[in-house]
């Protein structure tokens, strides 16, 4: 079953949320801090968390990387198959 009830969907959504969390924190830290002590860590974590929540909500609209493709397997190709082509 595809969609939000599929483990692959949640795995892809979690990966996307973690990446978005890191990107949002990096963007926040990079805009206002010169040294490590200048970082407002609470605000940076808040920005990252908001980014992760938005990523999960957007994932509910659809994740292209979570779509499964069905591939039919008909066995190995034999020399007779090549002759019949």
PELIN-V454025 format. One record per residue. N is the residue number from 1. SS is DSSP state (alpha for helix, beta for strand, coil for the rest). BURIAL is I if it has 24 or more other C-alpha atoms within 12 Angstrom, else O. Layout:
n->N ss->SS burial->BURIAL
n->N ss->SS burial->BURIAL
This chain:
n->1 ss->coil burial->O
n->2 ss->coil burial->O
n->3 ss->coil burial->O
n->4 ss->coil burial->O
n->5 ss->coil burial->O
n->6 ss->coil burial->O
n->7 ss->alpha burial->O
n->8 ss->alpha burial->O
n->9 ss->alpha burial->I
n->10 ss->alpha burial->I
n->11 ss->alpha burial->O
n->12 ss->alpha burial->I
n->13 ss->alpha burial->I
n->14 ss->alpha burial->I
n->15 ss->alpha burial->O
n->16 ss->alpha burial->I
n->17 ss->alpha burial->I
n->18 ss->alpha burial->O
n->19 ss->alpha burial->O
n->20 ss->alpha burial->I
n->21 ss->alpha burial->I
n->22 ss->alpha burial->I
n->23 ss->alpha burial->O
n->24 ss->alpha burial->I
n->25 ss->alpha burial->I
n->26 ss->alpha burial->O
n->27 ss->alpha burial->O
n->28 ss->alpha burial->I
n->29 ss->alpha burial->I
n->30 ss->alpha burial->O
n->31 ss->alpha burial->O
n->32 ss->alpha burial->O
n->33 ss->coil burial->O
n->34 ss->coil burial->O
n->35 ss->coil burial->O
n->36 ss->alpha burial->O
n->37 ss->alpha burial->O
n->38 ss->alpha burial->O
n->39 ss->coil burial->O
n->40 ss->coil burial->O
n->41 ss->alpha burial->O
n->42 ss->alpha burial->O
n->43 ss->alpha burial->O
n->44 ss->alpha burial->I
n->45 ss->alpha burial->O
n->46 ss->alpha burial->O
n->47 ss->alpha burial->I
n->48 ss->alpha burial->I
n->49 ss->alpha burial->I
n->50 ss->alpha burial->O
n->51 ss->alpha burial->I
n->52 ss->alpha burial->I
n->53 ss->alpha burial->O
n->54 ss->alpha burial->O
n->55 ss->alpha burial->I
n->56 ss->alpha burial->I
n->57 ss->alpha burial->O
n->58 ss->alpha burial->O
n->59 ss->alpha burial->I
n->60 ss->alpha burial->O
n->61 ss->alpha burial->O
n->62 ss->coil burial->O
n->63 ss->coil burial->I
n->64 ss->alpha burial->O
n->65 ss->alpha burial->O
n->66 ss->alpha burial->I
n->67 ss->coil burial->O
n->68 ss->coil burial->O
n->69 ss->coil burial->O
n->70 ss->coil burial->O
n->71 ss->coil burial->O
n->72 ss->coil burial->O
n->73 ss->coil burial->O
n->74 ss->coil burial->O
n->75 ss->coil burial->O
n->76 ss->coil burial->O
n->77 ss->coil burial->O
n->78 ss->coil burial->O
n->79 ss->alpha burial->O
n->80 ss->alpha burial->O
n->81 ss->alpha burial->O
n->82 ss->alpha burial->O
n->83 ss->alpha burial->O
n->84 ss->alpha burial->O
n->85 ss->coil burial->O
